[in-house]
Amino acid sequence: MAGFPTNARSFYFARAALDPPTSLCKKLFPAIGEWHDRLAANELSSDNNDLIQATIAANAFVQVIMMLRKTFIKDSMLMIAQAITLSK
């Protein structure tokens, strides 16, 4: 049922065991790493020389995007495998 084992004492997502390579993650939302570094350093924006304000919300948003790109890659690999299985 939904990828969980039948044992009621534990839960596990199969995709949690997968760890996509960093090079692949950087291809999805490639600028997020730069934004992460710039928020950490409070650097000037390259467009208009405004300071990037390192707020809790900005940092959390960048962290969520970095997490979601890994999740998206993991889930898409599982969906491709399922599509191949179903097409046979």
C-alpha positions as CSV (number, residue, x, y, z in Angstrom):
1,M,0.0,0.0,0.0
2,A,1.6,3.3,-1.2
3,G,5.1,1.8,-1.0
4,F,4.9,1.1,2.8
5,P,5.8,-2.3,4.2
6,T,3.0,-4.2,5.9
7,N,4.8,-4.1,9.2
8,A,2.9,-1.5,11.3
9,R,6.1,-0.5,13.3
10,S,8.0,1.0,10.4
11,F,7.6,3.1,7.3
12,Y,9.8,3.6,4.4
13,F,9.7,5.3,1.0
14,A,11.7,3.4,-1.6
15,R,12.9,6.7,-3.2
16,A,14.5,7.7,0.1
17,A,17.3,5.1,-0.6
18,L,18.2,6.9,-3.8
19,D,20.5,9.8,-3.8
20,P,20.8,11.6,-7.2
21,P,24.2,12.9,-8.1
22,T,24.8,16.6,-7.4
23,S,25.6,17.2,-11.0
24,L,22.1,16.1,-12.0
25,C,20.5,18.1,-9.2
26,K,22.3,21.3,-10.5
27,K,20.7,20.9,-13.9
28,L,17.3,21.3,-12.3
29,F,16.9,24.9,-10.9
30,P,20.6,25.7,-11.7
31,A,20.5,29.1,-10.1
32,I,19.4,28.0,-6.7
33,G,22.9,27.1,-5.6
34,E,24.0,30.6,-6.4
35,W,21.1,32.1,-4.5
36,H,21.9,29.9,-1.5
37,D,25.5,31.1,-1.5
38,R,24.5,34.8,-2.0
39,L,21.9,34.6,0.8
40,A,24.5,33.1,3.1
41,A,27.0,35.9,2.2
42,N,24.5,38.8,2.0
43,E,26.1,39.7,-1.3
44,L,24.9,42.4,-3.7
45,S,22.5,41.5,-6.4
46,S,24.1,41.3,-9.8
47,D,21.1,43.1,-11.4
48,N,20.6,46.3,-9.5
49,N,23.2,46.3,-6.7
50,D,20.4,45.9,-4.1
51,L,21.3,43.9,-1.0
52,I,19.7,40.4,-0.9
53,Q,18.0,40.3,2.5
54,A,18.7,37.0,4.2
55,T,15.4,36.5,6.0
56,I,14.1,33.3,7.5
57,A,11.6,33.0,4.7
58,A,14.2,33.5,1.9
59,N,16.5,30.9,3.5
60,A,13.6,28.4,4.0
61,F,12.4,28.9,0.4
62,V,15.9,28.2,-1.0
63,Q,16.2,25.1,1.2
64,V,12.8,23.8,0.0
65,I,13.6,24.3,-3.6
66,M,16.9,22.4,-3.1
67,M,15.0,19.6,-1.4
68,L,12.3,19.5,-4.0
69,R,14.7,19.2,-6.9
70,K,16.0,16.0,-5.4
71,T,12.5,14.7,-4.7
72,F,11.4,15.5,-8.2
73,I,14.4,13.6,-9.7
74,K,13.8,10.6,-7.4
75,D,10.1,10.5,-8.2
76,S,10.5,11.0,-11.9
77,M,12.9,8.0,-12.1
78,L,10.3,5.8,-10.3
79,M,7.6,7.0,-12.7
80,I,9.7,6.3,-15.7
81,A,10.4,2.8,-14.4
82,Q,6.7,2.2,-13.8
83,A,5.8,3.5,-17.3
84,I,8.3,1.1,-18.8
85,T,6.9,-1.8,-16.8
86,L,3.3,-0.9,-17.8
87,S,4.2,-0.5,-21.5
88,K,5.5,-4.1,-21.7
